[in-house]
Amino acid sequence: MKTKFHEMKDEELQLKLTELKSELFNLRFSHATGQLTNPMQMVNCKRDIARIKTVMRERELAKKA
């Protein structure tokens, strides 16, 4: 799963990050209203956001080096 983010371009990562943040907002809203059936969706979404941010940071540091 991690490798799919490493294969994406910078623009694709930024777009995916925006999508995941929006999805996380919707999941949190569903959770607050008691409509979320699988709470693991929130955990997986947060992990994907963290993975994308990690890849973006690795690339940022690689450009500086």
Order of alpha helices (4+ residues) and beta strands (2+ residues): alpha-alpha-alpha
